Amino acid sequence: MPVSTAPYTRQYQHSKKRGREGTVNCGYCGKIVPRWKTFVAYRGFRITDQSILKQVDRRMLHLMGGQMRVCPGCARFQHIVKKGKSVRKKHMK
């Protein structure tokens, strides 16, 4: 019986066959992590109120948005992925 299972499936798809792989900084903690280990999170905001959009010219409006890479620890803490739970704890309840 396995000790623990995660509620998500992470596919270990490396970007290169051999050699040094690319690294990225985590968007929350700044930790240097291999790119294939990270999760993608989208940062930004939207204006849904139509009255504001009618008053402001769309060319003058710039909404900061984009994607950032998040390390597995921060992804669990920020609820981007669900935390894994031990199989033993599931059977004890």
Secondary structure, 3 states (H helix, E strand, C coil): CCCEECCCCCCCCCCCCCCCCCEEECCCCCCEEEHHHCEEEEEECCCCCHHHHHHCCHHHCCCCEEEEEECHHHHHHCCCCCCCEEHHHHHHC
